[in-house]
């Protein structure tokens, strides 16, 4: 099995479902204080780029821009490869014309975003594919559309070729950077649990999924020859003893497929290479519900519930005879099907996506019983909007304040309101799309927090075993051993007990030297290096260098190696100096991870800047944001107050069997006296009577 086929995502046609529903319940004032995280760190002067406003050029369309209302109906869309091929032809000719002064012929242009989308502004539910959220820009946030950018791309030829040094030469080998700068070290965040890292991957997968360039005739890698082509940017394995690659692997390269090419804007006027986001940009639990009806339908059964494996209450099995994303399966122990096809990538994803499906089914059972006259689809949609609201609330009430620091979260308007208070923050001018800088760079910070060894824990939080991550990629066997080792529950409790690693330049070897590891016919190991891939992906996407993002964030400039030492440890700067010709060349990903932290954030100021901007856009640009007061998407004030009582700890308590205790704040260690384990019964459930029609 070709390992890259495990990660290649296939672009599929979109469809939308429409249904009307009435609303109910009377407003009543009720106060409820949300969980917050105090920080005694002093405030700092936020970069100008973070201070979004209605006049912020970053979030405003360009003057004269006419947003297209476009969608190629099912069956008429061209493939990503065909669109990318046309885009590359146009980009090449534009470069010849603008830079070389060469006359070039016109090339027929196919723009997949030029068909109309029919939207009902009074429809109370989100479209699965994310369209029709912004009624002025119907395509914003829709799945299978280009990422946006905060900074202009920095391609070597201005349109297509990966970023190069400022003198035009190649940047240093990504594997060399991984081996020297990003080696393994065990620096933990003692009071941040590992489930914080895992929730971060849930958020990242929910708003971003890259489309990779694949062979046009076969859905497998076309980059196994280690030859640089339009599609392939192989990461050459050089004689770097710090990784031991030559002696251990005896391969010439790590395969690397470029992300699929697309036009740079929805009007298909910008021919600079852009990349496609296969996921919706909104935080809408699309990893649970999928983005097209044809993928959702096989997962659903009666009364709006998801199918599960009876007895164990785990995700349904993938019965494909030879699944490309499952290893060591048997007839009775299969990998899983879910709304997102990356579910089997690692145990943490399998665990949390199962918990979210269980929560959906739990709520659907309650709503269906309360409202026997509702049809199955109404039960499903009402449940879905509650689950989405929970995901949004947990993310912005628990995850974001820890990640960015509560002060930054407050100043940026990211913290939830309290009690029955609703908000009218939606701004149709805010572009909610996922930024390329997040998808190919900053959003990958969480890889630094991944552990090597994961605990399995009993109901009393006593260790009953452990496993190494390297042995569990694309495997599901341990979720079937509940009669011996506690199944999914023991894995989940381990995430609540184990600490995360720090966000820094160090990475576990399980993702740098053992990622998707297999052996060839001669028993020689082969693996991927996620750190090298992250660096290479940023170059593939033309992300500007680290110093450019400091300028964007209005942080102190870096014009020399000595100035870099003011913001990054000297030992890291020494490594950068040994690898890069110029300080202006240093990659965003590596330098951003190496920055000093400040203001209570887990990440440095450059990553804080980009992440805060992204989370603000996701909130202020979402017409269906769970706290909105605007019809038709709003909950009643009393319903909203109940949703604000929800927490990750409650979500886990309600959906993990044999788990009588949990800490009140799941992402914070129970070792803290104020967050000691309590009975799940103390975490009261939502008052569901408010949803009775």
C-alpha positions in Angstrom: 0.0 0.0 0.0 1.3 3.4 -0.9 1.5 5.5 2.3 0.6 8.7 0.6 -2.7 7.3 -0.5 -3.6 7.3 3.2 -3.6 11.1 3.2 -4.8 12.0 -0.4 -8.2 13.6 -0.3 -10.5 13.2 -3.3 -12.5 16.2 -4.4 -16.2 15.4 -4.7 -19.2 17.2 -6.1 -21.3 19.2 -3.6 -25.0 19.2 -2.9 -27.2 21.1 -0.5 -30.3 20.1 1.5 -33.1 22.5 2.2 -35.8 22.2 4.8 -38.0 24.7 6.7 -38.7 24.6 10.4 -40.7 26.7 12.9 -39.3 28.0 16.1 -40.6 28.1 19.6 -39.9 28.9 23.3 -40.3 32.3 25.1 -37.3 34.3 26.3 -36.6 34.6 30.0 -33.6 36.2 31.8 -31.2 33.7 33.4 -27.7 34.4 34.4 -25.0 31.8 34.1 -21.2 32.5 34.5 -19.1 30.7 31.9 -15.8 29.0 32.8 -12.9 31.4 32.3 -9.2 31.2 32.9 -7.6 34.0 34.9 -4.3 35.4 33.9 -2.3 37.8 36.0 0.0 38.7 33.1 0.0 42.4 32.2 -1.8 43.6 29.1 0.4 44.4 26.1 -0.1 46.7 23.1 -1.9 44.5 20.6 -0.5 44.6 17.0 -2.5 46.9 14.8 -3.2 44.0 12.5 -5.2 42.3 15.3 -7.5 45.3 15.8 -10.1 44.3 13.2 -12.8 46.9 12.5 -15.3 47.5 9.8 -12.6 49.5 8.0 -9.9 46.9 8.3 -8.5 46.3 4.9 -7.6 42.8 5.8 -11.2 41.8 6.1 -12.7 44.0 3.4 -13.1 43.1 -0.3 -10.9 45.0 -2.7 -12.5 48.1 -4.1 -14.6 47.3 -7.2 -14.6 43.6 -6.4 -17.9 42.0 -7.5 -18.4 38.9 -5.5 -19.6 36.0 -7.7 -22.6 34.0 -6.8 -21.2 30.8 -8.3 -21.4 27.1 -8.1 -21.0 24.5 -10.7 -24.0 22.2 -10.4 -23.4 18.6 -9.6 -22.0 16.8 -12.6 -20.7 19.9 -14.3 -17.6 20.6 -12.2 -14.3 19.9 -13.7 -11.7 18.0 -11.6 -9.2 19.7 -9.4 -6.5 18.4 -11.7 -8.1 19.9 -14.8 -8.8 23.3 -13.1 -5.2 23.3 -11.7 -3.8 22.5 -15.1 -5.6 25.4 -16.7 -4.5 27.7 -13.8 -0.9 26.7 -14.2 -1.1 27.4 -18.0 -2.5 30.8 -17.3 0.0 31.5 -14.5 2.9 30.5 -16.7 1.7 32.7 -19.6 1.0 35.6 -17.3 4.5 35.4 -16.0 5.9 35.4 -19.5 3.8 38.3 -20.5 4.3 40.5 -17.4 7.9 39.6 -16.5 9.5 38.5 -19.8 7.4 40.8 -22.1 6.4 37.8 -24.2 3.1 37.8 -26.2 1.0 34.8 -25.3 -2.3 33.5 -26.7 -5.5 33.5 -24.7 -6.3 30.3 -22.9 -10.0 29.3 -22.3 -10.7 29.8 -18.7 -13.1 27.6 -16.7 -14.2 29.1 -13.4 -16.0 26.6 -11.2 -17.4 29.4 -9.0 -19.5 31.1 -11.7 -22.8 29.3 -11.4 -25.7 30.5 -9.2 -26.4 29.2 -5.7 -30.0 29.3 -4.6 -30.3 30.5 -1.0 -33.3 31.1 1.2 -32.4 33.9 3.7 -35.1 32.6 6.1 -33.8 29.0 6.2 -32.8 28.4 9.9 -30.1 25.8 9.3 -26.6 25.8 7.9 -26.0 24.2 4.5 -23.7 21.2 4.9 -21.3 22.6 2.4 -21.1 26.0 4.1 -22.7 28.0 1.3 -25.4 30.6 1.8 -24.0 31.8 5.2 -23.0 35.2 3.9 -25.9 36.4 1.8 -23.7 39.0 0.0 -20.9 36.5 -0.8 -22.6 33.1 -1.1 -19.4 31.3 -1.7 -17.5 32.5 1.4 -16.7 29.6 3.7 -18.0 27.0 1.3 -16.2 23.7 1.0 -14.0 23.2 -2.0 -13.1 26.8 -2.5 -9.8 28.6 -2.3 -8.2 29.7 1.0 -7.9 33.4 1.7 -4.6 35.1 2.6 -3.6 37.7 5.1 -0.4 38.4 3.1 0.2 38.2 -0.6 1.8 34.9 -1.7 5.6 34.8 -2.2 6.2 32.5 -5.0 9.7 32.4 -6.6 8.3 33.3 -10.0 5.5 35.5 -8.5 2.8 33.0 -9.5 3.5 29.4 -9.0 7.0 28.2 -8.0 7.7 27.5 -4.3 9.2 30.2 -2.3 13.0 30.6 -2.7 15.8 32.6 -1.0 15.8 36.4 -1.5 18.8 35.8 -3.8 16.9 33.3 -5.9 18.6 30.2 -4.7 16.9 27.3 -3.1 16.0 27.4 0.6 17.7 24.9 2.9 16.5 21.3 2.9 13.4 20.9 5.0 14.6 17.6 6.4 17.9 19.2 7.5 15.9 21.8 9.4 13.7 19.1 11.0 16.8 17.1 12.0 18.8 19.9 13.5 16.3 22.4 14.9 13.2 20.2 15.6 14.7 17.2 17.3 12.9 15.4 20.2 12.9 16.8 23.7 10.4 16.2 26.5 9.2 19.6 27.8 5.7 19.3 29.1 3.0 21.8 29.9 2.4 20.5 33.5 -1.1 21.9 33.9 -2.4 21.6 30.4 -3.9 18.1 29.6 -3.3 16.3 26.4 -7.0 16.6 25.5 -6.2 20.3 24.8 -4.0 19.3 22.0 -6.6 16.8 20.7 -9.4 19.4 20.7 -7.1 21.7 18.7 -6.9 19.0 16.0 -10.6 18.7 16.0 -10.9 22.5 15.4 -8.2 22.4 12.7 -9.8 19.5 10.9 -13.2 21.2 11.1 -12.1 24.3 9.2 -9.3 23.0 6.9 -8.5 20.1 4.6 -6.0 20.3 1.8 -6.6 19.0 -1.6 -3.4 17.3 -2.9 -2.4 17.0 -6.5 -2.7 13.4 -7.6 -2.0 11.4 -10.7 -4.8 12.3 -13.1 -5.5 8.7 -13.9 -4.9 7.0 -10.6 -5.7 8.1 -7.1 -2.2 7.3 -5.8 1.0 9.2 -5.4 2.8 10.2 -8.6 5.9 11.4 -6.7 7.7 8.2 -5.8 10.6 8.8 -8.2 12.2 11.6 -6.2 12.1 13.8 -9.3 11.0 17.4 -9.0 8.0 18.1 -11.2 5.0 20.4 -11.4 3.2 18.1 -9.0 6.1 16.9 -6.8 8.5 18.6 -4.4 10.4 15.6 -3.0 12.2 16.2 0.3 15.6 14.8 -0.3 17.2 12.7 2.4 20.8 13.8 2.8 23.6 12.5 4.9 22.5 14.2 8.1 23.6 12.0 11.0 21.3 13.7 13.5 18.4 11.9 11.9 20.1 8.7 11.0 18.1 8.6 7.8 20.7 7.2 5.5 21.6 4.2 7.7 18.0 3.5 8.7 15.9 4.1 5.7 18.1 3.9 2.6 15.6 6.0 0.6 16.5 9.0 -1.5 13.6 11.2 -0.5 10.4 11.7 1.4 7.5 11.9 -1.2 5.7 15.2 -1.3 2.8 16.1 -3.5 2.0 19.7 -4.0 -1.4 21.0 -3.0 -3.9 21.2 -5.9 -3.7 24.5 -7.8 -6.7 26.8 -8.0 -7.3 30.4 -9.0 -6.5 33.0 -6.4 -10.0 34.4 -6.1 -13.6 33.3 -6.5 -13.9 35.4 -9.7 -11.0 33.4 -11.2 -9.2 36.7 -12.1 -6.1 36.2 -9.9 -4.0 33.5 -11.5 -1.4 33.3 -8.8 -1.5 29.8 -7.5 -3.9 29.3 -4.7 -4.9 26.1 -2.8 -8.3 24.6 -2.2 -9.9 24.0 1.1 -12.0 20.8 0.9 -13.7 21.6 4.3 -16.1 24.3 5.2 -14.3 27.3 6.8 -16.9 27.7 9.5 -16.6 26.0 12.9 -19.7 23.9 12.2 -18.8 20.3 13.3 -18.4 19.4 9.6 -16.0 16.6 10.8 -19.1 15.0 12.3 -21.7 15.8 9.6 -19.7 15.9 6.4 -20.0 18.4 3.6 -22.3 16.7 1.2 -25.6 14.9 1.6 -24.4 11.8 -0.2 -21.7 11.2 2.4 -24.0 11.9 5.3 -26.9 9.7 4.2 -25.2 6.3 4.8 -24.2 7.4 8.3 -27.8 8.3 9.5 -30.6 6.0 10.7 -34.1 6.7 12.1 -35.1 9.6 14.2 -32.1 11.7 13.1 -29.5 9.5 14.8 -26.1 8.4 13.6 -25.4 4.7 13.1 -23.1 3.1 15.7 -21.9 -0.4 16.4 -24.3 -1.8 18.9 -23.0 -2.8 22.3 -19.8 -0.8 22.1 -21.5 2.4 20.9 -18.5 3.3 18.6 -18.5 4.6 15.1 -19.8 2.3 12.3 -17.2 0.1 10.6 -15.7 0.7 7.2 -16.5 -2.5 5.4 -14.4 -1.6 2.3 -12.6 -4.8 1.4 -9.2 -3.1 1.2 -9.5 0.3 2.9 -6.6 2.7 2.1 -6.8 4.3 5.6 -6.7 1.2 7.8 -4.0 -1.1 9.0 -4.1 -4.4 10.8 -7.9 -4.8 10.5 -9.9 -8.0 10.8 -13.4 -8.9 9.7 -14.7 -8.1 13.2 -12.4 -5.2 14.0 -12.6 -2.6 11.3 -11.6 1.1 11.1 -14.4 3.6 11.2 -16.7 5.7 9.0 -17.4 9.3 10.0 -18.2 12.7 8.5 -14.5 13.3 7.9 -12.4 10.8 6.2 -9.3 11.6 8.4 -11.0 10.0 11.4 -8.7 7.0 11.5 -5.5 9.0 11.4 -4.9 8.6 15.1 -6.6 7.4 18.3 -7.4 10.9 19.6 -9.4 11.7 16.5 -11.2 8.4 16.7 -12.0 9.0 20.3 -13.3 12.6 20.2 -15.3 12.1 16.9 -16.9 9.1 18.6 -17.8 11.2 21.6 -19.4 13.9 19.4 -21.5 11.3 17.6 -22.6 9.9 20.9 -23.6 13.4 22.0 -25.6 13.9 18.8 -27.4 10.6 19.4 -28.0 11.4 23.1 -29.6 14.8 22.2 -31.5 13.4 19.2 -33.1 10.8 21.6 -34.1 13.6 24.0 -35.5 16.0 21.4 -37.3 13.2 19.5 -39.1 12.1 22.7 -40.0 15.7 23.6 -41.3 16.4 20.1 -42.9 13.2 18.7 -44.5 15.2 15.9 -41.1 16.3 14.5 -40.0 14.3 11.4 -36.6 12.6 11.4 -34.9 15.5 9.5 -36.1 18.1 11.9 -34.8 16.1 14.8 -31.5 15.8 13.0 -31.2 19.5 12.2 -32.2 20.7 15.6 -29.7 18.3 17.2 -27.0 19.4 14.7 -27.3 23.1 15.5 -27.0 22.3 19.3 -23.9 20.2 18.8 -22.4 22.9 16.6 -23.2 25.4 19.3 -21.5 23.2 21.9 -18.4 22.9 19.7 -18.2 26.7 19.3 -18.8 27.4 23.0 -16.2 24.9 24.2 -13.7 26.2 21.6 -14.1 29.9 22.5 -14.8 29.4 26.3 -12.1 26.9 27.1 -9.6 26.3 24.2 -9.0 29.8 22.9 -8.3 31.5 26.2 -5.7 28.9 27.1 -4.1 29.1 23.7 -3.9 32.9 23.3 -4.1 34.0 26.9 -7.3 35.4 28.4 -6.3 39.0 27.9 -5.8 38.6 24.2 -9.0 36.6 23.9 -10.9 39.4 25.7 -9.5 42.3 23.8 -10.2 40.5 20.5 -13.8 39.9 21.5 -13.4 36.1 21.5 -14.8 35.3 24.9 -18.4 34.2 25.1 -21.1 36.4 26.7 -22.9 35.3 29.8 -26.4 34.1 30.8 -29.2 35.0 28.4 -27.3 37.8 26.7 -27.3 37.6 22.9 -25.0 39.4 20.4 -25.4 41.2 17.2 -21.7 41.1 16.1 -22.2 39.5 12.7 -20.6 41.6 10.0 -21.2 40.5 6.4 -18.0 42.3 5.4 -15.8 40.0 7.4 -14.4 37.2 5.3 -14.7 34.0 7.4 -12.6 31.8 5.2 -9.8 29.8 6.6 -6.5 31.6 5.9 -3.8 29.9 3.9 -1.4 31.0 6.6 -3.4 29.0 9.2 -3.8 25.9 7.0 -0.2 25.6 5.8 1.7 27.2 8.7 0.5 28.6 12.0 -2.4 26.2 12.5 0.1 23.3 12.6 1.6 24.5 15.9 -0.2 21.7 17.8 2.0 19.1 16.3 4.6 20.3 18.7 2.3 19.3 21.6 1.9 15.7 20.6 3.2 13.1 23.0 5.0 9.8 22.2 3.4 7.6 24.9 -0.3 7.7 25.7 -1.7 6.4 28.9 -4.7 4.1 29.3 -6.5 4.8 32.6 -9.3 3.1 34.6 -12.3 4.7 36.1 -10.2 5.7 39.2 -7.6 7.3 36.9 -5.0 4.6 37.7 -2.8 3.6 34.8 -3.7 0.2 33.3 -1.4 0.4 30.3 0.0 2.6 27.6 0.7 2.7 23.9 3.1 4.5 21.5 1.5 6.8 18.9 3.8 5.4 16.2 2.0 2.0 16.5 -1.5 3.3 16.3 -1.8 5.4 13.1 -4.7 4.2 11.0 -5.5 1.4 13.5 -8.6 0.9 15.6 -8.1 -2.5 17.3 -7.9 -1.1 20.9 -11.3 0.5 20.6 -12.7 -3.1 20.5 -10.9 -4.3 23.7 -13.3 -2.7 26.2 -13.7 -6.1 28.0 -10.0 -6.2 28.7 -8.3 -2.8 28.6 -11.3 -0.4 28.9 -11.7 0.3 25.1 -12.4 3.9 24.1 -13.0 5.1 27.7 -9.6 4.2 29.0 -8.0 6.1 26.0 -10.2 9.2 26.7 -9.4 9.2 30.5 -5.7 9.0 29.5 -6.1 12.2 27.5 -7.6 13.8 30.6 -4.7 12.7 32.8 -1.6 13.1 30.6 0.0 16.5 30.1 0.6 18.0 26.7 4.0 18.9 25.5 4.9 22.5 25.2 4.5 24.5 22.0 8.2 24.9 21.1 10.7 23.8 18.5 10.9 20.3 19.8 8.8 17.4 18.3 8.3 13.8 19.3 10.1 11.3 17.0 6.8 9.5 16.6 5.8 12.2 14.0 9.3 13.0 12.7 10.9 9.6 12.4 8.0 7.1 12.8 5.0 8.8 11.1 3.0 6.1 9.2 5.9 3.8 9.5 6.0 0.5 7.5 8.7 -1.8 6.2 9.4 -2.7 2.6 10.0 -6.2 1.2 13.5 -6.1 2.5 12.3 -5.2 6.0 13.7 -1.7 5.6 11.6 0.9 7.5 10.0 3.8 5.7 8.3 6.7 7.3 7.2 10.3 6.8 8.4 13.3 8.7 5.5 15.6 9.6 7.8 18.4 10.5 9.6 18.4 7.2 6.2 18.2 5.5 5.0 21.2 7.4 8.0 23.3 6.3 7.8 22.1 2.7 4.0 22.8 2.7 4.5 26.4 3.6 6.9 26.8 0.7 4.6 24.9 -1.6 1.9 27.5 -0.7 4.1 30.4 -1.2 3.8 31.6 2.4 6.1 34.6 3.1 9.0 34.3 5.4 8.8 34.8 9.2 10.1 38.4 9.2 7.2 39.4 6.8 4.6 38.2 9.3 6.2 40.2 12.1 5.8 43.2 9.9 2.2 42.3 9.3 1.6 42.0 13.0 3.3 45.3 13.7 5.8 43.6 15.9 9.4 44.8 16.3 11.2 44.2 13.0 14.0 41.7 12.6 16.7 42.8 10.1 19.7 40.8 11.4 20.6 37.6 13.2 21.4 39.7 16.3 18.0 41.3 16.3 16.4 37.8 16.1 18.1 36.9 19.4 15.8 39.4 21.1 12.8 37.2 20.3 14.2 33.7 19.8 16.6 31.7 21.9 20.2 32.1 20.8 20.8 28.4 20.3 17.9 28.3 17.9 19.3 31.4 16.1 22.6 29.7 15.8 21.0 26.8 14.0 19.1 29.2 11.7 22.4 30.9 10.8 24.0 27.6 10.0 21.2 26.6 7.6 19.9 29.9 6.0 21.8 32.4 4.0 19.7 35.4 5.2 17.5 36.1 8.1 14.9 37.2 5.6 14.7 33.6 4.4 13.7 31.9 7.6 10.4 29.9 7.4 7.4 31.1 9.3 6.7 27.7 10.9 10.1 27.0 12.4 10.7 30.5 13.6 7.2 31.0 15.0 7.5 27.9 17.1 10.8 29.1 18.4 9.7 32.5 19.7 9.6 33.5 23.3 6.1 33.4 24.8 4.4 36.3 26.4 1.1 37.5 28.0 0.0 34.1 29.2 -0.2 32.6 25.7 1.0 29.1 24.8 2.4 30.4 21.5 4.7 33.3 20.6 3.5 36.7 19.5 3.6 36.1 15.8 1.5 33.0 16.0 -0.8 34.7 18.6 -1.4 37.5 16.0 -2.4 35.2 13.2 -4.4 32.8 15.3 -6.3 35.6 17.0 -7.1 37.1 13.6 -8.4 33.8 12.3 -10.5 33.0 15.4 -12.0 36.5 15.2 -12.9 36.1 11.5 -14.5 32.8 12.2 -16.7 34.3 14.9 -17.6 37.7 13.5 -18.1 36.4 9.9 -20.5 33.6 10.8 -24.2 34.5 10.4 -25.1 31.4 12.3 -22.8 32.0 15.3 -24.5 30.4 18.3 -24.8 33.6 20.3 -26.5 35.6 17.6 -29.7 37.4 18.3 -30.6 37.6 14.6 -33.3 35.4 13.1 -33.5 32.8 11.7 -30.4 31.3 13.3 -30.8 32.4 16.9 -31.6 30.3 20.0 -33.9 31.8 22.5 -32.2 33.6 25.3 -33.1 30.8 27.8 -31.8 28.1 25.4 -28.6 30.1 24.9 -28.1 30.3 28.7 -28.4 26.5 28.9 -25.9 26.0 26.0 -23.4 28.2 27.9 -23.5 25.7 30.8 -21.9 23.2 28.5 -18.3 22.3 28.9 -15.9 19.7 27.5 -16.0 17.9 30.9 -19.8 17.7 30.7 -19.6 16.4 27.1 -17.2 13.6 28.2 -19.2 12.8 31.4 -22.4 12.3 29.4 -20.8 10.1 26.8 -18.1 8.0 28.5 -19.3 4.9 30.4 -17.7 3.9 33.7 -16.3 7.4 34.2 -17.9 8.6 37.5 -15.4 11.5 38.0 -13.8 14.2 36.0 -12.1 17.5 36.6 -14.3 20.6 36.0 -12.0 21.9 33.3 -11.0 19.0 31.1 -8.2 20.9 29.4 -6.6 21.8 32.8 -4.8 19.2 35.0 -6.7 17.8 37.9 -3.5 18.2 39.9 -4.5 21.8 40.5 -6.4 21.9 43.8 -9.1 24.2 42.3 -9.6 21.7 39.5 -9.6 18.4 41.4 -11.8 15.5 40.3 -15.5 15.8 41.1 -18.5 13.5 40.6 -20.0 13.8 37.1 -23.4 14.1 38.8 -22.3 17.6 40.0 -22.1 18.7 36.3 -25.8 19.2 35.7 -27.3 18.7 32.2 -29.0 21.2 30.0 -32.7 21.9 30.7 -34.1 20.2 27.6 -37.7 21.2 28.3 -36.8 24.6 26.7 -36.7 22.7 23.3 -40.2 21.3 23.6 -42.4 22.7 20.8 
